[in-house]
Amino acid sequence: MHLRNVALLLLPGLIVLTLNAQAQLPLRGSVWSGTVRMPREVHAQLAFRLDTLVVTTESNSAPVETLLYELTGDTLRLQKLNGQSSCGITETALYQLIYRNNGELFSLAPIRDNCSERRRILEQVAQFTRKRTNPNQPPRNWPYLDPQRDSIAGISLYQAYDLLKGRPSVPVIVGIMDSGVDLTHEDLRDVAWVNPREIADNDTDDDKNGYTDDVNGWNFMGAKDGTTYQTDQPEATQVYILFRDTFEKADPEKLRPVEKRQYNTYQLAKKQFLQRYRAVLPRQLAFADTAQFWKVAYQIRSQLPDSVTTPTAIRRINFGTDSVANAVRTILADAYIPQYGSFRTYLSLVRQNWPRFRQIMGSEADIAYNLSYNPRAAVGDDPTNPNERYYGSPRMLIGQSQELALHGSHVAGIIGATRNNGRGIDGVADHVRIMPVSVVPSGGDERDKDVANGIRYAVENGAKVINMSFGKRLSPFKEQVDAAIRFAEEHDVLIVHAAGNNGENYDSIPAYPSARYENGQVAQNVLVVGNSTWRLSEDLPSRSSNYGRQTVDLFAPGTAILSTLPRNQYASLSGTSMASPMTAGVAALLRSYFPKLTAVQVKEILMKSSYQPALTVRKPGRSAQKVPFSELSRSGGLLNARDAVKMAMDLVK
């Protein structure tokens, strides 16, 4: 997470996530249109303001009716302020809000309304359609639209379901290897995987799989009671700690092949770690003495005018060779944005939010490059033993954390949020069971040991598709991860993996987990996905997405994707982390309706059926170079559910 964005947390009124997440999809600030009889048929517009609903007609902008409204869950409360109807201003009406098409449509079902005139008008409207107030933003359901019919680079999902009408399907378990999933969410609880051979909370491993009480999945980062650390260290620090004693004085000429690879990994990690460790040491010292921090902060304040300043102006304050003072100055400059106003006002905000500010701005020194930080202590495993399997917890205690299970819940919703339930969003696949396998911290890098164990757990417990929306640049125990991927391949399990968000050529960078085994062979069950936008133009590939003619298999919608967050919330996120589950959802759809297809066949279908736009696009990253879109991936195309279903129907007669 970028520090400048995190710094916005100090602004009053902004939620901690800075994602504008809402419980149930919000109405505030939205405008809707529908056909109503008042008493004749007219086109009406509903504009939801801060707390008032203004009803107008297309022929007259003057309000027909103005009402107070309040949305609680899916219940809409209405009370008349003024207008043409005969409804009394003291009567309160309650309606159930029923969303469709990812919140692009809604209808109202009366719960209680004594005003027959209002009830007749609202009840007879089949649906209200959301009007986009910002033409640069796509509709909420854009990933499901059709490139040719809608001129939006979606996956043609609605047409795919038209083809599947009347066809039987079977449940498909999808392993969500991520940061955890909030299975109490209103849009996820009905699609949670349940281990049929395990009895909840009896402290007994009923199915003898080595994981006690694993009713809904497993948390490889948790203590036995479900307490889970949020942040781990980057891979460079982890490797430096793991291998320092073993390889610091080792003779590489005397090492076995596996040890030689680990030795080389250690050398890369050591270089990266020491470089960053030296850079953040002054920051560590700056936060070590709170009184000194504020003494320097007030010195800076005394040298700045009592007006809006700039980070550059803060950095110009001269403290000579005082490294601690210079570090304090840099920290405050890094986090400052003009919205804070004067430096004096900014310091007041910092003091009010000191614990959060300290946590965020000091995370590199306190956690990322701190050799004393040990998040695995509570887990109780041995990080140096990559073959250890049975550790962790069957649960994850989210508590008041704003980060635990956030990423994983969003991924899970894209794949399988309950379809057509009138709430929130519709996931891609309609007959899935979500299996959370928690291996990815909210900050820092996942550990090879957890990744390997997570793959094996998902496979052994029936997953047919595994989504992995994570990646890193070093892999100290690659042999164990390779063995787990091969295990999945042997058991006919498809692994869908996010390509990453560095705007780089994936063919030429170290990236793990990798479909390429250490012996040079390539796993046939791994599908790597890049991030596309809704624009059928030169901006089709996301600028941040990795790409690669040899290593990225296809692109899929991953920009401004609306999905689920913990505590019944929803928000839009972007990245290959979203494109990967979009693809995993279609893979699960195929394995549900065409269960005879193998993992490799599903992968081939998704690639061969991809939509092939004849577009010259801007290459992802900072380059202004234009290239054919077909050169950015192996398939050269975009995920397309309709054509994938067609191809599957032809293959499975």
SVG drawing of the C-alpha trace seen along z (x, -y; Angstrom):
<svg xmlns="http://www.w3.org/2000/svg" viewBox="-54 -32 88 72">
<polyline fill="none" stroke="black" stroke-width="0.4" points="0.0,0.0 1.4,-3.4 2.3,-5.6 0.8,-8.7 -2.6,-6.9 -2.3,-5.5 -1.6,-9.0 -5.1,-9.9 -6.2,-8.0 -5.5,-11.1 -8.3,-13.0 -11.5,-13.2 -14.4,-11.4 -12.4,-8.9 -12.8,-5.3 -9.8,-3.2 -9.8,-1.3 -10.0,-4.4 -12.0,-2.2 -15.4,-3.8 -16.6,-0.3 -20.3,-0.1 -22.5,2.4 -24.9,3.4 -24.4,1.4 -25.0,-2.3 -27.8,-4.5 -26.3,-7.8 -25.2,-9.9 -26.8,-7.6 -29.4,-8.4 -31.9,-5.9 -34.6,-5.9 -37.8,-3.8 -41.2,-3.9 -44.0,-4.7 -47.7,-5.6 -48.5,-8.8 -51.4,-8.1 -50.3,-8.0 -47.1,-6.3 -44.1,-8.6 -40.3,-8.2 -39.3,-9.1 -35.9,-9.7 -34.9,-8.9 -32.0,-10.9 -30.7,-9.8 -28.9,-12.7 -27.4,-12.8 -30.6,-11.8 -33.3,-12.8 -34.8,-11.1 -36.0,-13.5 -38.4,-12.2 -38.6,-14.0 -39.9,-13.3 -38.0,-13.5 -40.5,-16.2 -40.2,-18.3 -37.1,-18.8 -39.2,-20.1 -39.6,-17.6 -42.7,-15.5 -42.0,-14.2 -39.2,-14.7 -38.8,-12.0 -36.4,-11.3 -34.7,-7.9 -32.6,-5.6 -31.0,-2.3 -30.3,0.3 -29.1,3.6 -31.7,4.2 -34.5,2.3 -35.3,-1.2 -37.2,-3.5 -39.2,-6.4 -41.0,-9.4 -42.6,-12.2 -41.3,-15.7 -43.4,-17.4 -44.8,-16.6 -47.9,-16.1 -49.1,-12.8 -51.8,-12.6 -49.5,-10.7 -49.2,-12.0 -45.8,-13.4 -46.0,-11.4 -46.4,-8.0 -43.2,-5.9 -42.9,-3.3 -40.6,-0.3 -39.5,1.4 -37.1,4.2 -34.4,3.2 -33.7,6.0 -30.5,5.5 -29.8,7.2 -26.9,7.3 -24.3,6.2 -26.3,3.2 -27.1,1.8 -30.8,2.5 -33.1,2.6 -36.7,3.1 -38.7,2.4 -40.9,4.9 -43.3,3.3 -42.8,4.4 -45.1,1.8 -46.7,-1.3 -50.1,-2.7 -50.0,-5.1 -51.7,-3.2 -50.8,-5.8 -47.1,-5.6 -47.2,-1.9 -49.0,-1.5 -46.4,-3.6 -43.3,-1.9 -44.7,1.6 -45.6,1.6 -42.2,0.5 -40.5,3.7 -37.0,2.2 -35.0,-1.0 -31.9,-1.4 -28.8,-3.0 -27.7,-6.2 -23.9,-6.8 -23.1,-10.3 -19.5,-9.9 -19.1,-8.8 -15.5,-7.8 -16.6,-5.1 -17.9,-1.8 -21.2,-0.2 -20.9,2.0 -21.5,5.1 -19.1,4.3 -17.0,7.5 -20.1,9.5 -21.0,7.5 -20.2,8.5 -17.4,6.8 -19.4,6.9 -22.9,6.1 -22.1,3.7 -18.7,2.2 -17.2,3.0 -14.4,5.6 -16.4,8.0 -16.5,11.8 -20.0,12.3 -21.2,14.0 -24.9,13.3 -24.8,14.9 -22.9,17.9 -25.7,18.5 -28.3,18.2 -26.5,21.1 -26.4,23.2 -30.2,22.9 -31.6,26.3 -28.3,28.0 -27.5,29.9 -24.5,28.9 -22.6,30.2 -21.0,28.4 -17.3,27.4 -15.0,26.6 -12.7,23.7 -9.7,23.2 -9.1,19.5 -5.4,19.4 -5.3,15.9 -5.6,13.7 -8.7,15.4 -12.4,15.1 -15.2,13.7 -17.7,16.6 -20.3,14.8 -20.7,12.2 -24.3,12.1 -23.1,12.8 -20.7,15.6 -22.2,17.6 -24.4,19.7 -21.5,20.7 -19.0,21.7 -17.4,25.1 -18.4,27.4 -16.2,30.5 -18.8,33.2 -16.6,35.5 -15.6,33.0 -17.6,32.1 -17.2,28.4 -15.4,27.4 -15.1,30.9 -11.3,30.7 -11.1,33.9 -9.7,34.7 -12.8,36.6 -11.7,37.2 -8.1,38.0 -6.7,35.6 -4.3,34.0 -6.3,30.8 -8.5,30.7 -11.9,29.1 -11.3,27.9 -15.0,27.5 -14.6,24.6 -10.9,24.6 -7.6,23.9 -5.5,20.9 -1.8,21.6 -1.0,18.2 -3.0,18.6 -2.5,19.7 -4.6,22.5 -7.3,20.1 -7.5,18.4 -5.5,15.3 -3.7,14.3 -0.8,12.0 -1.6,9.3 1.9,8.5 4.9,10.6 8.3,9.5 9.2,9.2 10.8,12.4 14.3,10.9 14.1,10.5 12.6,13.9 15.3,15.6 18.1,13.7 16.8,14.8 16.2,18.4 19.6,19.0 22.0,16.6 23.4,19.2 23.6,21.9 25.1,20.1 26.9,17.0 30.2,18.9 29.4,21.7 31.7,22.8 29.4,22.9 31.7,25.5 30.8,28.0 27.1,27.6 24.6,30.1 22.4,28.7 19.4,27.8 21.7,26.2 23.5,24.3 20.2,22.9 19.3,21.8 22.8,20.3 22.3,18.2 18.8,17.2 20.4,16.2 23.0,14.0 20.2,12.1 18.2,11.8 21.2,10.6 22.0,7.8 18.4,6.6 17.9,6.8 21.1,5.0 20.4,2.2 16.9,1.6 18.0,2.2 20.6,-0.5 18.1,-2.9 15.4,-2.4 17.6,-2.4 17.3,-6.2 13.5,-5.9 13.7,-3.2 15.7,-5.6 13.3,-8.4 10.4,-6.5 12.4,-5.0 12.1,-8.2 8.7,-9.8 9.6,-12.9 12.5,-13.6 10.2,-13.0 7.8,-15.7 10.6,-18.1 11.9,-17.9 8.3,-18.2 7.7,-21.4 11.0,-22.8 9.8,-22.2 6.5,-23.9 8.2,-27.0 10.0,-27.4 7.0,-27.1 4.2,-29.6 0.8,-29.0 -0.7,-28.1 -0.8,-25.2 2.7,-23.9 4.3,-21.2 6.4,-18.1 9.3,-19.9 9.1,-22.8 9.2,-20.4 12.3,-18.7 14.1,-22.0 14.3,-22.5 18.0,-22.0 19.1,-19.9 22.6,-19.5 24.1,-16.0 21.5,-15.1 20.4,-11.8 17.5,-11.3 16.1,-14.8 16.5,-14.4 14.6,-11.1 11.7,-12.7 11.6,-15.5 11.5,-12.9 8.7,-10.9 6.5,-14.0 7.2,-15.1 6.4,-11.7 3.0,-11.6 1.9,-15.2 -0.7,-16.1 -2.1,-19.6 -5.6,-18.5 -4.3,-18.7 -3.9,-22.5 -1.1,-24.1 1.7,-22.1 0.3,-23.1 -3.1,-21.5 -1.2,-18.5 0.7,-17.9 -2.6,-18.1 -3.9,-15.3 -0.8,-13.3 -1.0,-13.6 -4.7,-12.6 -3.9,-9.5 -0.5,-8.8 -0.9,-5.0 -2.1,-4.5 0.5,-7.0 3.2,-5.2 2.1,-1.8 2.0,-2.8 5.0,-5.1 7.2,-2.9 6.3,0.4 9.4,0.9 11.6,0.3 9.5,2.1 8.5,5.1 9.8,5.4 13.5,5.1 13.5,5.7 15.4,8.9 13.7,9.2 10.2,9.3 8.8,12.8 5.2,13.2 5.4,17.0 6.0,17.3 2.2,17.6 1.7,20.1 4.1,22.4 5.7,24.0 9.4,24.2 9.9,21.8 13.2,23.6 11.4,26.9 9.6,26.7 8.3,30.3 6.3,29.6 2.6,29.8 0.1,29.8 0.2,26.4 -2.2,23.4 -5.9,23.1 -9.3,24.0 -10.4,20.4 -9.4,16.8 -10.4,14.2 -10.9,11.0 -12.0,8.9 -11.8,5.2 -9.0,5.6 -9.4,3.6 -7.0,5.8 -7.5,9.5 -9.5,11.4 -10.0,8.2 -8.2,9.3 -9.4,12.9 -13.0,11.9 -12.9,9.7 -11.4,12.5 -14.0,15.0 -16.8,12.7 -15.7,12.4 -15.6,16.2 -18.8,17.2 -20.8,14.5 -24.4,15.9 -26.1,15.1 -29.6,13.6 -30.2,13.2 -31.1,9.5 -28.1,8.4 -24.8,6.9 -23.2,8.7 -23.4,11.8 -20.2,14.0 -19.1,15.5 -20.0,19.2 -23.4,20.3 -22.6,23.7 -19.3,23.3 -18.2,24.0 -15.6,21.5 -12.8,23.1 -10.6,20.5 -6.9,21.5 -5.2,18.7 -1.5,18.3 -1.1,14.7 -0.4,11.9 -2.0,8.5 1.5,7.0 4.9,8.6 5.3,11.9 3.7,15.3 6.0,18.2 6.8,21.1 6.0,23.6 2.5,22.2 1.9,22.1 3.0,25.7 0.9,26.9 -2.1,24.8 -2.0,26.3 -1.9,29.8 -4.7,29.1 -7.0,27.8 -6.3,30.7 -6.6,33.4 -10.0,31.9 -11.6,31.9 -10.9,28.6 -11.0,28.7 -9.9,25.1 -7.4,23.1 -7.0,19.4 -3.7,17.8 -3.8,14.0 -0.3,13.4 3.4,13.6 6.9,12.7 10.5,12.5 12.3,15.1 11.5,18.7 13.8,20.3 11.9,23.6 10.9,23.8 11.3,27.6 8.4,28.0 6.2,25.6 7.0,27.4 6.1,30.8 2.8,29.3 1.9,28.0 2.9,31.3 0.6,33.0 -2.3,30.7 -1.4,31.6 -1.5,35.3 -4.9,34.9 -6.5,32.9 -6.7,29.6 -6.4,26.3 -4.4,23.5 -5.2,20.0 -2.5,17.4 -2.3,13.6 0.5,12.3 1.4,9.4 1.1,5.6 4.5,4.2 3.8,3.4 6.7,5.6 7.4,8.4 6.7,11.6 8.9,13.5 12.0,11.8 11.6,11.4 11.9,13.9 8.3,14.6 7.0,17.2 5.1,19.4 6.0,20.5 4.6,22.9 8.1,23.8 9.5,26.5 13.1,26.4 14.0,29.2 12.8,27.0 9.5,28.7 6.3,26.6 3.2,27.5 0.2,27.9 -2.4,27.1 -1.3,23.5 -3.0,20.6 -1.5,17.1 -3.7,14.1 -3.2,10.4 -5.5,7.4 -7.6,5.8 -9.8,2.7 -13.3,2.2 -12.0,0.0 -11.9,1.5 -9.1,-0.9 -5.4,-1.3 -6.1,-1.4 -7.4,2.2 -4.5,3.7 -4.2,2.2 -1.1,0.1 0.0,1.9 -0.5,5.4 2.4,7.7 2.4,9.3 4.4,11.9 4.1,13.7 5.5,16.9 4.3,16.8 1.0,14.9 -1.8,17.0 -4.6,14.5 -6.1,11.3 -9.3,10.9 -11.3,8.0 -9.4,6.8 -10.0,3.0 -12.6,1.4 -14.1,4.8 -16.9,4.6 -16.9,7.4 -17.3,8.4 -15.3,7.2 -15.5,8.4 -18.5,7.3 -21.1,7.3 -19.3,4.6 -18.6,4.0 -15.9,2.1 -14.2,1.9 -10.5,3.0 -8.2,3.3 -5.3,5.6 -4.4,9.0 -5.6,10.2 -9.1,9.5 -8.5,10.8 -7.3,14.1 -10.5,15.0 -12.6,13.7 -10.9,16.5 -11.1,19.0 -14.8,18.3 -15.2,19.2 -13.0,22.3 -15.3,23.4 -18.3,22.7 -17.0,25.1 -16.1,27.8 -19.6,27.5 -21.6,27.8 -19.0,30.1 -17.6,32.2 -15.9,34.6 -13.5,31.9 -10.0,32.2 -8.1,29.3 -5.8,29.2 -8.8,29.2 -10.4,26.3 -7.2,24.3 -7.0,25.0 -10.6,24.0 -10.2,20.7 -7.2,19.8 -8.6,21.0 -12.0,19.4 -10.6,16.0 -11.9,13.0 -9.3,11.6 -9.7,7.9 -7.7,6.5 -6.3,3.6 -3.0,1.9 -2.6,1.0 -0.3,-0.8 2.2,1.6 1.7,1.9 4.2,0.0 5.7,-3.4 6.5,-3.0 4.6,-4.8 5.2,-2.0 2.3,-0.6 2.0,3.1 -0.7,5.5 -2.8,6.7 -2.2,10.2 1.5,10.0 0.9,9.5 0.0,13.1 0.1,16.6 -3.5,16.7 -3.4,13.1 -7.0,12.7 -9.5,11.8 -11.4,14.3 -14.8,15.0 -17.3,17.2 -19.8,17.5 -17.3,18.8 -15.7,21.1 -19.2,22.6 -19.7,23.0 -16.4,24.8 -17.1,27.0 -20.5,28.0 -18.9,29.0 -16.2,31.0 -18.6,32.8 -21.5,34.0"/>
</svg>
